[in-house]
Amino acid sequence: MSGTSTRVRDPRLDILRGLAMCIILVAHMRWTVLADYIPARFGLSDAAEMFVFLSGFASAIAFGGAFRRSGFLVGTARIAHRCWQLYLSHLVVFFVIAVLAAGANTLFASPDYFETTYMTWFFAEPAAALIRLFSLSYVPAFLDIMPVYIVVLAMVPAMIALSRIHVLLAPAASIALYLAANITGWNFLADPTDGRGWFLNPFAWQLVFFTGFSLSMGWIAPPPVTRRLFSIASLILLLALVIKLPGLSEWLWPVGALGSLILDHSDKTFLDPMRFGHFLASAYVVHCLLEKRIHWLEHPLLRPLRKIGQQALPSFLFSLVLSNLGGIAFDQMGAGWSMQILINAGALGLLIGGAYVAGWFKSTPWKHPVAAARPAATDGSAMGRNSVLALAKQ
C-alpha cells in the first residue's frame, strides 16, 4: 500500500489496534485469569510487538503526508509536537498511577502498592526521582511503551531524510541500528537504584516500528500471498505453540529441550530475532486470512473494538490506569470466579466507554451549532394560514 496516495482508512488497522489495547489491559492486570489466554502464552511475541508495529503503520499515515505536503521542516515540527503530547501523556499517567498507589496504601494494609507499581524509590526519594522522571531516566515497569514510542517517533525525520536519497536507506538504517544495539548493549537507564535499562530497548524495538512505517510509506512491499509462505509462517506459529504448552514440554523431552533452546533466545528487551521472526509470521498469517475477508471487520459487534483502535492514545493510557485499578480490586476482593467476571467485564466495559467518550470530545461537538427547533404553530396561526389558503383558491 503506497504512502503517496490518498487512502481510505483500513479497518484492519483500527480493529487490530483495539485488540492490542484489550490485550495490554489484561496483561498488566494482576490476578486476572484472562492473562492465561493472551498471545504471549501461545507464542514468542505478544501484544507489544503488535502495538508498536501498528503504531508505526499509523504514524506513516498520520505524519507522512505532512512531510509531502508541507516540506521537511513543517513535517519535523509536526513530529516534535506529537512527541511533546506523548511526553506530557506519559507524565500524566505516571502521576495518576502514583496517586492510585498512594491512595490504596492509605486505605488498605496490604499489599504495598508502592512496590506493586515499582514506585518505591519515587516515594522514598521524590526530589531525585522527579528529576529522573522528567528526563526519562526513571521509567517504572509497565510504563515503558510510551517512552519507547516517543524515542522512535523522534527518529522519523531522519528516516524521511534517508528515504529521499533512496527508499531502501531508511529500512537499512533501522536494521543497522537494531544490530548495533544488540552488539553493544546500548540502552537508556530505567532505574538508577539497580542500573537496569528500559525494558523495551528503543534502539532495538524501532525495528518493529519502522517495519510498519516502511510498509505504510511504500518503502518496502509486503510479501506476496502464496500457499508456500503461508505454510511456512503457520509452521513457525505451530512450533512456538508446541514449545510454549507446558504439558508437551514435560511429557516429551525433545520438545522441552527445543523449547529451552528457543526460549533462551527470545529476549524481549533487545527484541531477539526469534521474537521478531515469530511476530512477522503472525502478521503474515493474519494478513493472508483477512486479505479477502476485510468486510468481516465491518460487523456491528466489532464496532467497540474499532472505536478503541481509533482512539489509540487515550485508550492506551486509560488501559494502564484500569489495569492498576483492576489489580487493586482483585487484591482486596479476591480473585474468585464472581470477581473475575465482574472486574474483567467492568474494566473492558470502561475501556470501551472511555474510547467513545474520547471520540466524542475529539469531534469537538461544541463547534457544531445545534439547529434551533421551529416553534410549533398555535391554533390561531394555523387557522390564519388556512384562511389565506382558502381565499387564494377562490
C-alpha positions as CSV (number, residue, x, y, z in Angstrom):
1,M,0.0,0.0,0.0
2,S,1.7,3.1,-1.1
3,G,2.1,6.1,1.1
4,T,1.9,8.6,-1.7
5,S,-1.8,8.2,-2.5
6,T,-4.9,9.1,-0.6
7,R,-6.2,6.1,1.2
8,V,-9.4,5.0,2.8
9,R,-8.8,4.0,6.4
10,D,-8.2,0.3,6.6
11,P,-10.5,-1.3,9.2
12,R,-7.7,-3.8,10.0
13,L,-5.6,-1.1,11.5
14,D,-8.2,0.0,14.0
15,I,-9.6,-3.5,14.8
16,L,-6.1,-4.9,15.5
17,R,-5.0,-1.8,17.5
18,G,-8.2,-2.1,19.5
19,L,-7.4,-5.8,20.1
20,A,-3.9,-4.8,21.2
21,M,-5.3,-2.3,23.7
22,C,-7.5,-5.0,25.3
23,I,-4.6,-7.5,25.5
24,I,-2.4,-4.9,27.1
25,L,-5.1,-4.1,29.6
26,V,-5.3,-7.8,30.6
27,A,-1.6,-8.4,30.5
28,H,-1.0,-5.6,33.0
29,M,-3.7,-6.6,35.4
30,R,-2.7,-8.7,38.4
31,W,-4.6,-11.9,39.2
32,T,-6.9,-11.9,36.1
33,V,-7.4,-15.4,34.6
34,L,-7.6,-13.8,31.2
35,A,-3.9,-13.3,31.3
36,D,-3.6,-17.1,30.7
37,Y,-5.1,-16.7,27.3
38,I,-3.2,-13.8,25.8
39,P,-0.9,-14.3,22.7
40,A,2.2,-14.3,24.8
41,R,1.1,-17.6,26.4
42,F,1.0,-19.3,23.0
43,G,4.0,-17.9,21.1
44,L,7.2,-15.9,21.3
45,S,5.8,-12.4,20.5
46,D,2.9,-10.6,22.2
47,A,0.7,-7.5,22.1
48,A,3.8,-5.2,22.5
49,E,5.0,-6.1,19.0
50,M,1.5,-5.7,17.6
51,F,1.1,-2.3,19.2
52,V,4.5,-0.9,18.1
53,F,4.1,-2.2,14.6
54,L,0.6,-0.8,14.2
55,S,1.8,2.5,15.7
56,G,4.5,2.7,13.0
57,F,2.0,1.9,10.3
58,A,-0.5,4.5,11.6
59,S,2.3,7.1,12.1
60,A,3.2,6.9,8.4
61,I,-0.5,7.7,7.6
62,A,-0.7,10.5,10.2
63,F,2.6,12.2,9.6
64,G,3.9,11.1,6.2
65,G,1.5,13.4,4.5
66,A,2.8,16.4,6.5
67,F,6.3,15.9,5.1
68,R,5.0,15.6,1.5
69,R,2.5,18.5,1.6
70,S,4.3,21.0,3.8
71,G,8.0,20.1,3.5
72,F,10.6,18.7,5.8
73,L,10.7,21.4,8.4
74,V,7.0,21.5,8.9
75,G,6.8,17.7,9.0
76,T,9.6,17.7,11.6
77,A,7.7,20.3,13.6
78,R,4.6,18.1,13.4
79,I,6.6,15.2,14.8
80,A,8.1,17.4,17.6
81,H,4.6,18.5,18.6
82,R,3.4,14.9,18.8
83,C,6.4,13.8,20.8
84,W,5.6,16.7,23.2
85,Q,2.0,15.5,23.6
86,L,3.2,11.9,24.2
87,Y,5.7,13.1,26.8
88,L,3.0,15.0,28.7
89,S,0.7,12.0,28.5
90,H,3.4,9.8,29.9
91,L,3.9,12.1,32.9
92,V,0.2,12.4,33.5
93,V,-0.4,8.7,33.5
94,F,2.6,8.2,35.8
95,F,1.2,10.7,38.4
96,V,-2.3,9.2,38.1
97,I,-1.0,5.7,38.9
98,A,1.2,7.2,41.7
99,V,-1.9,8.8,43.3
100,L,-3.7,5.5,43.0
101,A,-0.8,3.7,44.7
102,A,-0.7,6.3,47.5
103,G,-4.5,6.2,48.0
104,A,-4.5,2.4,48.1
105,N,-1.7,2.3,50.6
106,T,-3.7,4.7,52.8
107,L,-6.9,2.7,52.6
108,F,-5.5,-0.9,52.7
109,A,-3.0,-2.6,55.0
110,S,-1.5,-4.8,52.2
111,P,0.0,-5.3,49.7
112,D,2.4,-2.4,49.4
113,Y,1.2,-0.6,46.3
114,F,4.4,1.4,46.0
115,E,6.1,-1.9,45.4
116,T,3.5,-3.4,43.1
117,T,3.7,-0.3,40.8
118,Y,7.5,-0.3,41.0
119,M,7.5,3.2,42.5
120,T,9.1,2.6,45.9
121,W,12.1,4.8,45.0
122,F,9.9,7.6,43.8
123,F,8.1,7.8,47.1
124,A,11.3,7.3,49.1
125,E,13.3,10.0,47.3
126,P,10.9,12.2,45.4
127,A,13.3,15.0,44.7
128,A,15.8,12.8,42.9
129,A,13.1,10.7,41.3
130,L,11.3,13.7,39.8
131,I,14.5,14.8,38.0
132,R,14.9,11.3,36.6
133,L,11.3,11.0,35.8
134,F,11.2,14.2,33.7
135,S,14.4,13.3,31.9
136,L,13.0,9.8,31.1
137,S,15.9,8.2,33.0
138,Y,13.4,6.7,35.5
139,V,10.8,4.5,33.8
140,P,9.0,2.1,36.1
141,A,7.9,-1.3,34.7
142,F,4.7,-1.3,32.7
143,L,5.1,2.4,31.9
144,D,7.8,1.9,29.2
145,I,5.9,1.7,26.0
146,M,5.1,5.4,25.8
147,P,8.8,6.5,26.2
148,V,9.7,4.0,23.5
149,Y,7.1,5.5,21.2
150,I,8.5,9.0,21.9
151,V,12.1,7.9,21.0
152,V,11.2,6.0,17.8
153,L,8.8,8.7,16.7
154,A,11.6,11.3,17.1
155,M,13.7,9.2,14.6
156,V,11.1,9.7,11.9
157,P,12.6,12.9,10.4
158,A,16.0,11.2,10.0
159,M,14.3,8.2,8.3
160,I,12.4,10.5,6.0
161,A,15.6,12.3,5.0
162,L,17.3,9.0,4.2
163,S,14.3,7.8,2.2
164,R,14.7,10.9,-0.1
165,I,18.2,9.7,-1.0
166,H,16.9,6.1,-1.6
167,V,13.8,4.5,-0.2
168,L,15.7,1.5,1.0
169,L,18.2,3.6,3.0
170,A,15.6,4.1,5.8
171,P,14.9,0.4,6.4
172,A,18.6,-0.4,6.1
173,A,19.4,2.2,8.7
174,S,16.7,0.7,11.0
175,I,18.3,-2.8,10.7
176,A,21.8,-1.3,11.3
177,L,20.6,0.4,14.5
178,Y,19.0,-2.8,15.7
179,L,22.2,-4.8,15.1
180,A,24.3,-2.1,16.8
181,A,22.0,-2.1,19.9
182,N,22.2,-5.9,20.2
183,I,26.0,-6.0,19.7
184,T,26.9,-3.1,22.0
185,G,24.0,-3.4,24.5
186,W,23.2,0.3,24.0
187,N,20.1,1.2,26.0
188,F,18.7,4.0,28.2
189,L,18.7,3.9,32.0
190,A,15.3,3.0,33.5
191,D,16.1,2.8,37.3
192,P,19.2,4.3,38.9
193,T,18.7,2.2,42.0
194,D,19.6,-1.1,40.2
195,G,21.1,0.2,36.9
196,R,18.6,-1.7,34.7
197,G,17.8,-0.3,31.2
198,W,14.5,0.3,29.6
199,F,12.6,-3.0,29.5
200,L,11.8,-2.3,25.8
201,N,15.1,-1.0,24.3
202,P,14.0,1.7,21.8
203,F,17.1,1.2,19.7
204,A,16.0,-2.4,19.1
205,W,12.3,-2.0,19.1
206,Q,12.5,0.7,16.5
207,L,12.9,-2.1,14.0
208,V,9.3,-3.2,14.7
209,F,8.0,0.4,14.4
210,F,9.9,1.2,11.2
211,T,8.8,-2.1,9.6
212,G,5.2,-0.9,9.9
213,F,6.2,2.6,8.9
214,S,8.1,1.4,5.8
215,L,5.2,-0.8,4.7
216,S,2.8,2.0,5.1
217,M,5.0,4.5,3.3
218,G,5.6,2.1,0.4
219,W,9.4,1.9,1.1
220,I,9.1,-1.9,1.2
221,A,6.5,-4.2,-0.2
222,P,4.7,-6.8,1.8
223,P,5.4,-10.4,0.7
224,P,3.0,-11.9,-1.8
225,V,0.2,-14.1,-0.5
226,T,1.3,-17.6,-1.5
227,R,0.4,-21.1,-0.2
228,R,4.1,-21.8,0.4
229,L,4.8,-18.7,2.5
230,F,1.5,-19.2,4.4
231,S,2.5,-22.8,5.2
232,I,6.0,-21.7,6.4
233,A,4.5,-19.0,8.6
234,S,1.9,-21.3,10.0
235,L,4.6,-23.9,10.9
236,I,6.6,-21.2,12.8
237,L,3.5,-20.4,14.8
238,L,2.7,-24.1,15.4
239,L,6.3,-24.7,16.6
240,A,6.1,-21.8,19.0
241,L,2.7,-23.1,20.3
242,V,4.1,-26.5,20.9
243,I,7.1,-25.4,22.9
244,K,5.0,-22.9,25.0
245,L,2.5,-25.6,26.0
246,P,3.8,-26.8,29.4
247,G,2.2,-30.2,29.1
248,L,4.1,-31.2,25.9
249,S,7.3,-29.8,27.3
250,E,7.0,-32.0,30.3
251,W,5.9,-35.2,28.6
252,L,8.3,-35.1,25.6
253,W,11.9,-34.3,26.5
254,P,12.9,-33.3,22.9
255,V,10.1,-30.7,22.9
256,G,11.3,-29.5,26.2
257,A,14.9,-29.3,25.1
258,L,14.0,-27.5,21.9
259,G,11.7,-25.1,23.9
260,S,14.5,-24.3,26.3
261,L,16.9,-23.6,23.4
262,I,14.4,-21.3,21.7
263,L,13.1,-19.5,24.8
264,D,16.7,-18.8,25.9
265,H,17.0,-16.8,22.7
266,S,13.7,-14.9,22.8
267,D,14.9,-11.9,24.8
268,K,12.2,-9.2,24.9
269,T,14.4,-6.2,25.9
270,F,16.6,-6.4,22.8
271,L,14.0,-8.0,20.6
272,D,15.6,-11.3,19.8
273,P,15.4,-12.3,16.2
274,M,13.3,-15.3,17.1
275,R,10.7,-13.0,18.7
276,F,10.7,-10.7,15.7
277,G,10.5,-13.6,13.3
278,H,7.6,-15.0,15.2
279,F,5.8,-11.7,15.0
280,L,6.4,-11.4,11.3
281,A,5.0,-14.9,10.8
282,S,1.9,-13.9,12.9
283,A,1.4,-10.7,10.9
284,Y,1.7,-12.6,7.6
285,V,-0.8,-15.2,8.6
286,V,-3.3,-12.6,9.8
287,H,-2.7,-10.7,6.5
288,C,-3.4,-13.8,4.5
289,L,-6.5,-14.7,6.4
290,L,-8.0,-11.2,6.2
291,E,-7.0,-10.2,2.7
292,K,-10.3,-11.2,1.1
293,R,-12.4,-11.0,4.2
294,I,-12.0,-7.4,5.3
295,H,-15.7,-7.0,5.0
296,W,-16.0,-9.3,8.1
297,L,-14.4,-6.4,10.1
298,E,-17.4,-4.2,9.4
299,H,-19.7,-6.3,11.6
300,P,-21.5,-4.2,14.2
301,L,-20.2,-6.4,17.0
302,L,-16.7,-5.2,16.2
303,R,-17.5,-1.5,16.4
304,P,-16.5,-1.2,20.0
305,L,-13.1,-2.8,19.2
306,R,-12.7,-0.5,16.2
307,K,-13.5,2.6,18.3
308,I,-10.8,1.6,20.8
309,G,-8.3,1.4,17.9
310,Q,-9.4,4.7,16.5
311,Q,-8.7,6.4,19.9
312,A,-5.4,4.5,20.4
313,L,-3.6,7.0,22.6
314,P,-6.3,7.8,25.2
315,S,-7.3,4.1,25.1
316,F,-3.8,3.0,25.9
317,L,-3.4,5.5,28.7
318,F,-6.7,4.6,30.1
319,S,-5.9,0.9,29.9
320,L,-2.8,1.5,32.1
321,V,-5.0,3.1,34.8
322,L,-7.7,0.5,34.5
323,S,-5.2,-2.4,34.9
324,N,-4.0,-0.9,38.1
325,L,-7.5,-0.4,39.4
326,G,-8.4,-3.9,38.4
327,G,-5.3,-5.3,40.3
328,I,-6.3,-3.3,43.4
329,A,-9.8,-4.7,43.2
330,F,-8.6,-8.3,42.9
331,D,-6.2,-7.7,45.8
332,Q,-8.9,-6.5,48.1
333,M,-12.0,-8.5,46.9
334,G,-10.4,-11.8,45.9
335,A,-9.8,-13.5,42.6
336,G,-12.8,-15.9,42.6
337,W,-14.9,-16.5,39.6
338,S,-17.5,-13.9,40.5
339,M,-14.8,-11.3,40.9
340,Q,-13.1,-12.4,37.7
341,I,-16.3,-11.8,35.7
342,L,-17.2,-8.6,37.5
343,I,-13.8,-6.9,37.3
344,N,-12.7,-8.1,33.9
345,A,-16.1,-7.2,32.3
346,G,-16.1,-3.9,34.2
347,A,-12.6,-3.0,33.0
348,L,-13.2,-3.9,29.4
349,G,-16.6,-2.1,29.5
350,L,-14.9,1.1,30.9
351,L,-12.2,0.8,28.2
352,I,-14.9,0.8,25.5
353,G,-16.8,3.6,27.1
354,G,-13.7,5.7,27.5
355,A,-12.9,5.3,23.8
356,Y,-16.4,6.5,22.9
357,V,-16.1,9.4,25.2
358,A,-12.6,10.3,23.8
359,G,-14.1,10.1,20.3
360,W,-16.9,12.4,21.3
361,F,-14.5,15.0,22.7
362,K,-12.3,14.7,19.6
363,S,-15.3,15.5,17.4
364,T,-15.5,18.9,19.2
365,P,-19.3,18.9,19.3
366,W,-19.3,22.4,20.8
367,K,-18.1,23.8,17.5
368,H,-21.2,22.5,15.7
369,P,-24.2,24.7,16.3
370,V,-27.4,22.8,17.1
371,A,-30.2,23.7,14.8
372,A,-32.9,25.5,16.7
373,A,-36.2,23.7,16.8
374,R,-39.0,25.6,14.9
375,P,-41.8,26.6,17.3
376,A,-45.0,24.8,16.9
377,A,-47.7,26.8,15.4
378,T,-50.5,27.9,17.6
379,D,-54.1,27.1,16.7
380,G,-54.7,30.7,15.8
381,S,-51.8,30.9,13.4
382,A,-52.8,27.6,11.8
383,M,-56.3,28.9,11.3
384,G,-55.0,32.1,9.8
385,R,-52.9,30.2,7.3
386,N,-55.8,28.0,6.4
387,S,-58.0,31.1,5.8
388,V,-55.3,32.6,3.5
389,L,-55.1,29.4,1.5
390,A,-58.8,29.2,1.2
391,L,-59.0,32.8,-0.1
392,A,-56.2,32.1,-2.6
393,K,-58.1,29.1,-4.0
394,Q,-61.3,31.3,-4.7
